């Protein structure tokens, strides 16, 4: 069984036992979190698709850790103006392990 969840504006296809990186959550390491925005749940012919979310479905997960992703370098140059700007960004993430999918 798998589910498609929405977390932090992005969608993830998950199965029990998967570990995924979602946008930073305010939860302690080892805490249990629940994702209620489930777009699809099931497998094959028995898949249920929500409009927009499946009623009563949820995915529970455990927080494994927090971190920051790879550095993205931004460089802007205005040609012939001698104007340039350098900037960097590291996106924060939370790594979670999917424990259970409740179809509802």
FENQUI-V459232 format. One record per residue. N is the residue number from 1. PHI is phi in radians with two decimals (999 if undefined). PSI is psi in degrees with one decimal (NA if undefined). Layout:
BEGIN
[[N & PHI & PSI] [N & PHI & PSI]]
END
This chain:
BEGIN
[[1 & 999 & 141.0] [2 & -2.38 & 167.9] [3 & -2.50 & 155.1] [4 & -1.97 & 118.4] [5 & -2.00 & 160.7] [6 & -2.02 & 125.3] [7 & -2.54 & 122.8] [8 & 1.15 & 29.4] [9 & 1.47 & -0.4] [10 & -2.08 & 161.1] [11 & -2.00 & 140.8] [12 & -2.30 & 138.0] [13 & -1.68 & 119.3] [14 & -2.23 & 153.5] [15 & -2.27 & 157.5] [16 & -1.04 & 132.1] [17 & 1.72 & -16.0] [18 & -1.22 & 149.7] [19 & -2.10 & 128.9] [20 & -2.25 & 160.8] [21 & -1.88 & 118.1] [22 & -1.96 & 169.4] [23 & -1.07 & 155.2] [24 & -0.92 & 128.2] [25 & -1.92 & 150.0] [26 & -1.63 & 70.3] [27 & -2.37 & 146.9] [28 & -1.29 & 157.5] [29 & -1.14 & 131.0] [30 & 1.63 & -10.7] [31 & -1.32 & 158.3] [32 & -1.72 & 133.9] [33 & -2.16 & 155.6] [34 & -2.21 & 135.5] [35 & -1.87 & 115.7] [36 & -1.68 & -15.4] [37 & -1.52 & 82.8] [38 & -1.80 & 120.6] [39 & -1.55 & -31.2] [40 & -2.65 & 141.9] [41 & -2.54 & 143.0] [42 & 2.18 & -161.0] [43 & -2.78 & 136.4] [44 & 1.11 & -128.2] [45 & -1.26 & -20.7] [46 & -1.64 & 13.1] [47 & -1.23 & 136.0] [48 & -1.89 & 128.1] [49 & -1.87 & 132.1] [50 & -1.50 & 167.7] [51 & -2.41 & 78.9] [52 & -1.52 & -20.4] [53 & -2.08 & 152.6] [54 & -1.36 & 125.2] [55 & -1.21 & 130.9] [56 & 1.41 & -4.0] [57 & -1.55 & 145.4] [58 & -2.68 & 159.6] [59 & -2.21 & 127.1] [60 & -1.83 & 144.2] [61 & -2.53 & 162.8] [62 & -2.03 & 136.0] [63 & -1.34 & 123.5] [64 & -1.63 & -32.3] [65 & 3.03 & 172.5] [66 & -2.10 & 157.1] [67 & -2.97 & -173.6] [68 & -2.25 & 140.4] [69 & -1.36 & -172.7] [70 & -1.10 & 150.3] [71 & -1.31 & 131.2] [72 & -1.82 & 124.1] [73 & -1.73 & 130.7] [74 & -1.97 & 128.0] [75 & -2.30 & 120.5] [76 & -2.02 & 131.3] [77 & -2.29 & 126.9] [78 & -1.76 & 109.3] [79 & -1.13 & 145.0] [80 & 1.11 & 8.1] [81 & -1.96 & -6.2] [82 & 0.97 & 41.9] [83 & -2.19 & 122.4] [84 & -2.49 & 154.2] [85 & -2.45 & 131.4] [86 & -1.98 & 140.5] [87 & -2.64 & 150.5] [88 & -2.29 & 158.5] [89 & -2.63 & 137.7] [90 & -2.20 & 115.5] [91 & -1.34 & 134.1] [92 & -1.41 & 144.0] [93 & -2.45 & 163.5] [94 & -2.17 & 128.9] [95 & -1.66 & 126.7] [96 & -2.20 & 150.8] [97 & -1.91 & 126.6] [98 & -1.30 & 124.2] [99 & -1.73 & -47.0] [100 & -2.63 & 144.4] [101 & -2.05 & 121.4] [102 & -1.84 & 118.4] [103 & -1.34 & -23.0] [104 & 1.55 & NA]]
END
